[in-house]
Amino acid sequence: MNGPAPGAKRRTFRNFVDSVRYAVDGFLAAFRHEPSFREDLLFAVLLVPFAIILPVNAVSTALMIGSLLLILIVELLNSAVEGIIDYLRLERHPLAKRIKDMASAAVFLSFVNCVVIWTIMLWPSNAVWHRIGDLWHGR
């Protein structure tokens, strides 16, 4: 028996297009309604060009950019968790606070991860610091 499992949704190109549209809608909703996401996006937009132009290898560049994308991903999930909690329970509750705090902690850890990765990638390379100095002084 090679067919889809009973009740399984058949994937079509239309499903793919719908999935992309939903993802774009989610991204735009976060951008419009979540100040923290906008701040994190600005952080990423400012640092990605540096990751690209710094004299590090491709793997280091990928890790540096990936750590920035991880911040955005975790912030989206944090916003979704907070939205669900607010939707389901308007009054304050200790469990709701704990859930929101844990989601915020995940965002914080994604920033720590980013700082650690960027530090590891840039620290040993004296050439990187010379390049940063050259960029700073317009050379």
C-alpha positions in Angstrom: 0.0 0.0 0.0 1.8 3.1 -1.2 -0.9 5.7 -1.0 -1.3 8.4 1.6 -2.4 7.5 5.1 -6.1 7.7 5.7 -7.0 11.3 6.5 -3.6 12.6 5.4 -3.7 16.0 3.6 -2.5 15.7 0.1 0.3 18.2 -0.6 0.0 20.3 -3.8 1.7 23.3 -5.2 -1.3 25.3 -4.0 -0.6 24.1 -0.5 3.0 25.3 -0.8 1.9 28.7 -2.1 -0.7 29.0 0.8 2.0 28.1 3.3 4.3 30.8 2.0 1.5 33.3 2.1 0.7 32.4 5.7 4.4 32.8 6.6 4.6 36.2 5.0 1.4 37.2 6.8 2.9 36.1 10.1 6.1 38.0 9.4 4.1 41.2 8.5 1.9 40.8 11.6 5.0 40.5 13.8 6.5 43.5 12.1 3.3 45.6 12.5 2.4 44.6 16.1 5.5 43.6 17.9 8.1 46.3 18.8 10.5 43.7 20.1 10.5 41.9 16.7 11.1 45.2 14.9 14.1 46.0 17.2 15.5 42.5 16.7 15.0 42.8 12.9 16.9 46.1 12.9 19.7 44.5 14.9 19.9 41.7 12.3 19.7 44.1 9.3 22.5 46.2 10.7 24.8 43.2 11.5 24.3 40.9 8.5 26.3 43.2 6.2 29.2 43.1 8.7 29.0 39.3 8.7 29.3 39.4 5.0 32.2 41.8 4.6 34.3 40.7 7.5 37.4 38.7 6.5 36.2 35.3 7.9 35.5 32.1 6.1 32.1 31.1 4.7 31.3 28.8 7.6 31.9 31.6 10.1 29.8 34.0 8.1 27.0 31.4 7.9 27.2 30.9 11.7 27.1 34.6 12.4 24.1 35.2 10.1 22.4 32.0 11.4 22.7 33.3 15.0 21.0 36.5 14.0 18.2 34.6 12.3 17.8 32.5 15.4 17.1 35.6 17.4 14.3 36.5 14.9 12.9 32.9 15.0 12.8 32.8 18.8 11.3 36.2 19.0 8.5 35.1 16.6 7.8 32.1 18.8 7.9 34.2 22.0 5.4 36.6 20.5 3.2 33.7 19.5 3.3 32.2 23.0 2.6 35.6 24.6 -0.3 36.1 22.2 -1.8 32.8 23.0 -1.6 33.4 26.7 -3.1 36.8 26.4 -5.9 35.4 24.2 -6.8 32.5 26.5 -6.5 34.3 29.8 -7.0 38.0 30.3 -6.5 38.0 34.1 -3.1 37.5 35.7 -2.1 34.0 36.6 1.2 32.7 38.0 1.4 30.0 35.4 0.8 32.4 32.6 3.6 34.6 33.9 6.0 31.6 34.2 5.2 30.6 30.6 5.8 34.1 29.3 9.0 34.5 31.3 10.3 31.2 29.9 9.6 32.3 26.4 11.4 35.6 27.1 14.3 33.6 28.6 14.6 31.8 25.2 14.9 35.1 23.4 17.6 36.2 25.9 19.5 32.9 25.3 19.3 33.4 21.6 21.0 36.8 22.1 23.7 35.2 24.4 24.2 32.6 21.6 24.7 35.3 19.1 27.2 37.2 21.2 29.2 34.0 21.9 29.3 33.0 18.2 30.3 36.5 17.0 33.0 36.7 19.8 34.4 33.3 18.9 34.4 34.1 15.2 36.0 37.5 15.6 38.3 37.2 18.6 41.2 35.2 17.2 41.5 37.1 14.0 43.7 40.2 14.2 42.8 40.8 10.5 39.2 41.2 11.5 40.0 44.0 14.0 42.2 45.8 11.4 39.4 45.6 8.9 36.9 47.0 11.4 39.3 49.8 12.1 39.7 50.5 8.4 35.9 50.6 7.9 35.6 52.9 11.0 38.1 55.3 9.6 36.8 55.2 6.1 39.8 53.5 4.5 
